[in-house]
């Protein structure tokens, strides 16, 4: 018997959002934030209100995906003991793009917090100048997911350090 699984959106038309539209963060230094998010992440400034706000996007067909507002220069920074946002994740088009960002982070002495192997995706975690945690990641096409008990229980088949075309595959244990 074939069982069709319907999403909440399919069952309750119009009651679920289309997608996440944008995130808004506050920073103490807009100039540093603009430099970091354009030079390191490659975002485009879509609109700028000098000294007050930046609206940025990785996709120039959207008005913005990230809004950055100025906070008080003495504002406290991110605090992992408080409730709130853990990190912002940016999906890369290809694994080669993820490797390029990883290299750019290293070349600019931006500390890597961790590499996250989620089985179907590989993520590079790092901090912006204000201490906000970011992730850039590449996710395999759904047709390539190796799913066991849950969608995150496999090992990602590529590594960031290998540069040879064949050696991007992880050694089999």
BELCOR-V729158 format. One record per residue. N is the residue number from 0. PSI is psi as a letter, one per 20 degrees, with the letter a starting at -180 (NA if undefined). Layout:
n->N psi->PSI
n->N psi->PSI
This chain:
n->0 psi->p
n->1 psi->p
n->2 psi->p
n->3 psi->p
n->4 psi->p
n->5 psi->q
n->6 psi->r
n->7 psi->h
n->8 psi->h
n->9 psi->h
n->10 psi->g
n->11 psi->m
n->12 psi->p
n->13 psi->i
n->14 psi->i
n->15 psi->q
n->16 psi->q
n->17 psi->g
n->18 psi->r
n->19 psi->p
n->20 psi->g
n->21 psi->r
n->22 psi->q
n->23 psi->p
n->24 psi->r
n->25 psi->q
n->26 psi->q
n->27 psi->h
n->28 psi->n
n->29 psi->h
n->30 psi->g
n->31 psi->g
n->32 psi->g
n->33 psi->g
n->34 psi->g
n->35 psi->g
n->36 psi->h
n->37 psi->g
n->38 psi->g
n->39 psi->g
n->40 psi->i
n->41 psi->j
n->42 psi->q
n->43 psi->p
n->44 psi->o
n->45 psi->h
n->46 psi->q
n->47 psi->p
n->48 psi->n
n->49 psi->p
n->50 psi->i
n->51 psi->g
n->52 psi->q
n->53 psi->q
n->54 psi->p
n->55 psi->q
n->56 psi->q
n->57 psi->h
n->58 psi->o
n->59 psi->i
n->60 psi->i
n->61 psi->q
n->62 psi->h
n->63 psi->q
n->64 psi->h
n->65 psi->p
n->66 psi->p
n->67 psi->o
n->68 psi->q
n->69 psi->p
n->70 psi->r
n->71 psi->p
n->72 psi->h
n->73 psi->j
n->74 psi->q
n->75 psi->q
n->76 psi->a
n->77 psi->q
n->78 psi->o
n->79 psi->i
n->80 psi->i
n->81 psi->q
n->82 psi->q
n->83 psi->a
n->84 psi->p
n->85 psi->g
n->86 psi->r
n->87 psi->p
n->88 psi->p
n->89 psi->o
n->90 psi->p
n->91 psi->q
n->92 psi->h
n->93 psi->r
n->94 psi->h
n->95 psi->h
n->96 psi->g
n->97 psi->g
n->98 psi->h
n->99 psi->g
n->100 psi->g
n->101 psi->g
n->102 psi->g
n->103 psi->g
n->104 psi->g
n->105 psi->g
n->106 psi->h
n->107 psi->j
n->108 psi->k
n->109 psi->o
n->110 psi->p
n->111 psi->p
n->112 psi->g
n->113 psi->r
n->114 psi->p
n->115 psi->o
n->116 psi->o
n->117 psi->j
n->118 psi->f
n->119 psi->i
n->120 psi->r
n->121 psi->p
n->122 psi->q
n->123 psi->p
n->124 psi->p
n->125 psi->r
n->126 psi->q
n->127 psi->r
n->128 psi->i
n->129 psi->i
n->130 psi->j
n->131 psi->p
n->132 psi->p
n->133 psi->q
n->134 psi->p
n->135 psi->p
n->136 psi->q
n->137 psi->p
n->138 psi->p
n->139 psi->q
n->140 psi->q
n->141 psi->h
n->142 psi->i
n->143 psi->j
n->144 psi->p
n->145 psi->n
n->146 psi->p
n->147 psi->d
n->148 psi->h
n->149 psi->r
n->150 psi->i
n->151 psi->j
n->152 psi->j
n->153 psi->a
n->154 psi->p
n->155 psi->p
n->156 psi->i
n->157 psi->r
n->158 psi->q
n->159 psi->h
n->160 psi->h
n->161 psi->p
n->162 psi->i
n->163 psi->q
n->164 psi->g
n->165 psi->h
n->166 psi->j
n->167 psi->i
n->168 psi->p
n->169 psi->q
n->170 psi->p
n->171 psi->p
n->172 psi->NA
